């Protein structure tokens, strides 16, 4: 299943309701699972982003639909990247 890395930033609304973040994360995990995907890892980070999630989804359309659905709630802004494993890279780079 394809891997995606989502870079997350809290919005003002999300920061004001930070205490609700664990429940929102749990709901996001359940939502992605219902779409056929899975959270592999989630990190709270320091720097220009607030959190990083490593996800798997069946395809790019599903990953985009999930990111849009979560972003529409107004608590975070996302930037989602398609990630390729080393094995996938070698296969694509081979002549």
Rosetta constraint file for C-alpha pairs under 8 A:
AtomPair CA 1 CA 56 HARMONIC 6.09 0.50
AtomPair CA 1 CA 57 HARMONIC 6.20 0.50
AtomPair CA 1 CA 58 HARMONIC 5.59 0.50
AtomPair CA 1 CA 59 HARMONIC 7.52 0.50
AtomPair CA 2 CA 56 HARMONIC 5.59 0.50
AtomPair CA 2 CA 57 HARMONIC 5.89 0.50
AtomPair CA 2 CA 58 HARMONIC 6.40 0.50
AtomPair CA 2 CA 59 HARMONIC 6.40 0.50
AtomPair CA 2 CA 82 HARMONIC 7.55 0.50
AtomPair CA 2 CA 83 HARMONIC 7.45 0.50
AtomPair CA 2 CA 84 HARMONIC 7.63 0.50
AtomPair CA 3 CA 54 HARMONIC 7.10 0.50
AtomPair CA 3 CA 55 HARMONIC 5.70 0.50
AtomPair CA 3 CA 56 HARMONIC 4.52 0.50
AtomPair CA 3 CA 57 HARMONIC 6.70 0.50
AtomPair CA 3 CA 82 HARMONIC 6.21 0.50
AtomPair CA 3 CA 83 HARMONIC 5.30 0.50
AtomPair CA 3 CA 84 HARMONIC 6.81 0.50
AtomPair CA 4 CA 54 HARMONIC 5.87 0.50
AtomPair CA 4 CA 55 HARMONIC 5.10 0.50
AtomPair CA 4 CA 56 HARMONIC 6.01 0.50
AtomPair CA 4 CA 57 HARMONIC 7.54 0.50
AtomPair CA 4 CA 63 HARMONIC 7.56 0.50
AtomPair CA 4 CA 80 HARMONIC 6.55 0.50
AtomPair CA 4 CA 81 HARMONIC 5.47 0.50
AtomPair CA 4 CA 82 HARMONIC 4.57 0.50
AtomPair CA 4 CA 83 HARMONIC 5.20 0.50
AtomPair CA 5 CA 52 HARMONIC 6.97 0.50
AtomPair CA 5 CA 53 HARMONIC 5.73 0.50
AtomPair CA 5 CA 54 HARMONIC 4.71 0.50
AtomPair CA 5 CA 55 HARMONIC 6.26 0.50
AtomPair CA 5 CA 80 HARMONIC 5.60 0.50
AtomPair CA 5 CA 81 HARMONIC 5.11 0.50
AtomPair CA 5 CA 82 HARMONIC 6.50 0.50
AtomPair CA 5 CA 83 HARMONIC 6.51 0.50
AtomPair CA 6 CA 52 HARMONIC 5.67 0.50
AtomPair CA 6 CA 53 HARMONIC 5.09 0.50
AtomPair CA 6 CA 54 HARMONIC 6.48 0.50
AtomPair CA 6 CA 55 HARMONIC 7.61 0.50
AtomPair CA 6 CA 78 HARMONIC 6.25 0.50
AtomPair CA 6 CA 79 HARMONIC 5.56 0.50
AtomPair CA 6 CA 80 HARMONIC 4.17 0.50
AtomPair CA 6 CA 81 HARMONIC 6.23 0.50
AtomPair CA 7 CA 49 HARMONIC 6.34 0.50
AtomPair CA 7 CA 50 HARMONIC 7.80 0.50
AtomPair CA 7 CA 51 HARMONIC 6.25 0.50
AtomPair CA 7 CA 52 HARMONIC 4.82 0.50
AtomPair CA 7 CA 53 HARMONIC 6.71 0.50
AtomPair CA 7 CA 78 HARMONIC 5.62 0.50
AtomPair CA 7 CA 79 HARMONIC 5.07 0.50
AtomPair CA 7 CA 80 HARMONIC 6.18 0.50
AtomPair CA 8 CA 49 HARMONIC 5.74 0.50
AtomPair CA 8 CA 50 HARMONIC 5.77 0.50
AtomPair CA 8 CA 51 HARMONIC 5.05 0.50
AtomPair CA 8 CA 52 HARMONIC 5.94 0.50
AtomPair CA 8 CA 53 HARMONIC 7.79 0.50
AtomPair CA 8 CA 76 HARMONIC 6.31 0.50
AtomPair CA 8 CA 77 HARMONIC 5.77 0.50
AtomPair CA 8 CA 78 HARMONIC 4.74 0.50
AtomPair CA 8 CA 79 HARMONIC 6.61 0.50
AtomPair CA 9 CA 48 HARMONIC 7.92 0.50
AtomPair CA 9 CA 49 HARMONIC 5.22 0.50
AtomPair CA 9 CA 50 HARMONIC 5.03 0.50
AtomPair CA 9 CA 51 HARMONIC 6.73 0.50
AtomPair CA 9 CA 76 HARMONIC 5.40 0.50
AtomPair CA 9 CA 77 HARMONIC 5.24 0.50
AtomPair CA 9 CA 78 HARMONIC 6.57 0.50
AtomPair CA 10 CA 14 HARMONIC 5.19 0.50
AtomPair CA 10 CA 15 HARMONIC 5.73 0.50
AtomPair CA 10 CA 50 HARMONIC 6.57 0.50
AtomPair CA 10 CA 75 HARMONIC 5.90 0.50
AtomPair CA 10 CA 76 HARMONIC 4.40 0.50
AtomPair CA 10 CA 77 HARMONIC 6.43 0.50
AtomPair CA 11 CA 15 HARMONIC 6.11 0.50
AtomPair CA 11 CA 74 HARMONIC 6.92 0.50
AtomPair CA 11 CA 75 HARMONIC 5.30 0.50
AtomPair CA 11 CA 76 HARMONIC 5.14 0.50
AtomPair CA 11 CA 77 HARMONIC 6.66 0.50
AtomPair CA 12 CA 16 HARMONIC 6.09 0.50
AtomPair CA 12 CA 75 HARMONIC 7.44 0.50
AtomPair CA 13 CA 17 HARMONIC 6.30 0.50
AtomPair CA 13 CA 74 HARMONIC 6.75 0.50
AtomPair CA 13 CA 75 HARMONIC 5.51 0.50
AtomPair CA 14 CA 18 HARMONIC 5.84 0.50
AtomPair CA 14 CA 21 HARMONIC 7.76 0.50
AtomPair CA 14 CA 74 HARMONIC 7.10 0.50
AtomPair CA 14 CA 75 HARMONIC 3.88 0.50
AtomPair CA 14 CA 76 HARMONIC 6.20 0.50
AtomPair CA 15 CA 75 HARMONIC 7.53 0.50
AtomPair CA 17 CA 21 HARMONIC 7.26 0.50
AtomPair CA 20 CA 24 HARMONIC 6.27 0.50
AtomPair CA 21 CA 25 HARMONIC 6.00 0.50
AtomPair CA 22 CA 26 HARMONIC 6.24 0.50
AtomPair CA 23 CA 27 HARMONIC 6.19 0.50
AtomPair CA 24 CA 28 HARMONIC 6.12 0.50
AtomPair CA 25 CA 29 HARMONIC 6.21 0.50
AtomPair CA 26 CA 30 HARMONIC 6.34 0.50
AtomPair CA 27 CA 31 HARMONIC 6.05 0.50
AtomPair CA 28 CA 32 HARMONIC 6.10 0.50
AtomPair CA 28 CA 70 HARMONIC 7.17 0.50
AtomPair CA 29 CA 33 HARMONIC 6.16 0.50
AtomPair CA 29 CA 38 HARMONIC 6.85 0.50
AtomPair CA 29 CA 39 HARMONIC 6.13 0.50
AtomPair CA 30 CA 34 HARMONIC 6.21 0.50
AtomPair CA 31 CA 35 HARMONIC 6.51 0.50
AtomPair CA 31 CA 66 HARMONIC 7.91 0.50
AtomPair CA 32 CA 36 HARMONIC 6.49 0.50
AtomPair CA 32 CA 37 HARMONIC 5.12 0.50
AtomPair CA 32 CA 38 HARMONIC 5.95 0.50
AtomPair CA 32 CA 39 HARMONIC 7.48 0.50
AtomPair CA 32 CA 57 HARMONIC 7.83 0.50
AtomPair CA 32 CA 66 HARMONIC 6.62 0.50
AtomPair CA 33 CA 37 HARMONIC 4.80 0.50
AtomPair CA 33 CA 38 HARMONIC 5.35 0.50
AtomPair CA 35 CA 57 HARMONIC 7.83 0.50
AtomPair CA 35 CA 62 HARMONIC 7.03 0.50
AtomPair CA 35 CA 66 HARMONIC 7.97 0.50
AtomPair CA 36 CA 57 HARMONIC 6.43 0.50
AtomPair CA 36 CA 58 HARMONIC 6.34 0.50
AtomPair CA 37 CA 55 HARMONIC 7.27 0.50
AtomPair CA 37 CA 56 HARMONIC 5.29 0.50
AtomPair CA 37 CA 57 HARMONIC 4.13 0.50
AtomPair CA 37 CA 58 HARMONIC 6.22 0.50
AtomPair CA 38 CA 55 HARMONIC 5.74 0.50
AtomPair CA 38 CA 56 HARMONIC 5.20 0.50
AtomPair CA 38 CA 57 HARMONIC 6.56 0.50
AtomPair CA 39 CA 53 HARMONIC 7.16 0.50
AtomPair CA 39 CA 54 HARMONIC 6.16 0.50
AtomPair CA 39 CA 55 HARMONIC 4.47 0.50
AtomPair CA 39 CA 56 HARMONIC 6.40 0.50
AtomPair CA 40 CA 53 HARMONIC 7.64 0.50
AtomPair CA 40 CA 54 HARMONIC 5.40 0.50
AtomPair CA 40 CA 55 HARMONIC 5.32 0.50
AtomPair CA 40 CA 56 HARMONIC 6.96 0.50
AtomPair CA 41 CA 53 HARMONIC 5.74 0.50
AtomPair CA 41 CA 54 HARMONIC 5.02 0.50
AtomPair CA 41 CA 55 HARMONIC 7.05 0.50
AtomPair CA 42 CA 51 HARMONIC 7.20 0.50
AtomPair CA 42 CA 52 HARMONIC 5.80 0.50
AtomPair CA 42 CA 53 HARMONIC 4.35 0.50
AtomPair CA 42 CA 54 HARMONIC 6.27 0.50
AtomPair CA 43 CA 51 HARMONIC 5.41 0.50
AtomPair CA 43 CA 52 HARMONIC 5.15 0.50
AtomPair CA 43 CA 53 HARMONIC 6.31 0.50
AtomPair CA 44 CA 50 HARMONIC 5.93 0.50
AtomPair CA 44 CA 51 HARMONIC 4.29 0.50
AtomPair CA 44 CA 52 HARMONIC 6.54 0.50
AtomPair CA 45 CA 49 HARMONIC 6.66 0.50
AtomPair CA 45 CA 50 HARMONIC 5.30 0.50
AtomPair CA 45 CA 51 HARMONIC 5.11 0.50
AtomPair CA 45 CA 52 HARMONIC 6.94 0.50
AtomPair CA 46 CA 50 HARMONIC 6.32 0.50
AtomPair CA 57 CA 62 HARMONIC 6.25 0.50
AtomPair CA 57 CA 63 HARMONIC 5.75 0.50
AtomPair CA 58 CA 62 HARMONIC 6.46 0.50
AtomPair CA 58 CA 63 HARMONIC 7.73 0.50
AtomPair CA 59 CA 63 HARMONIC 6.43 0.50
AtomPair CA 60 CA 64 HARMONIC 6.08 0.50
AtomPair CA 60 CA 82 HARMONIC 7.90 0.50
AtomPair CA 61 CA 65 HARMONIC 6.08 0.50
AtomPair CA 62 CA 66 HARMONIC 6.10 0.50
AtomPair CA 63 CA 67 HARMONIC 6.19 0.50
AtomPair CA 64 CA 68 HARMONIC 6.10 0.50
AtomPair CA 65 CA 69 HARMONIC 6.08 0.50
AtomPair CA 66 CA 70 HARMONIC 6.18 0.50
AtomPair CA 67 CA 71 HARMONIC 6.01 0.50
AtomPair CA 67 CA 78 HARMONIC 6.74 0.50
AtomPair CA 67 CA 80 HARMONIC 7.42 0.50
AtomPair CA 68 CA 72 HARMONIC 5.95 0.50
AtomPair CA 69 CA 73 HARMONIC 6.96 0.50
AtomPair CA 70 CA 74 HARMONIC 7.77 0.50
AtomPair CA 70 CA 76 HARMONIC 7.52 0.50
AtomPair CA 71 CA 75 HARMONIC 6.90 0.50
AtomPair CA 71 CA 76 HARMONIC 5.70 0.50
AtomPair CA 71 CA 77 HARMONIC 5.64 0.50
AtomPair CA 71 CA 78 HARMONIC 6.66 0.50
AtomPair CA 84 CA 88 HARMONIC 5.68 0.50
AtomPair CA 84 CA 89 HARMONIC 6.18 0.50
AtomPair CA 85 CA 89 HARMONIC 6.18 0.50
AtomPair CA 86 CA 90 HARMONIC 6.19 0.50
AtomPair CA 87 CA 91 HARMONIC 6.26 0.50
AtomPair CA 88 CA 92 HARMONIC 6.22 0.50
AtomPair CA 89 CA 93 HARMONIC 5.98 0.50
AtomPair CA 90 CA 94 HARMONIC 5.99 0.50
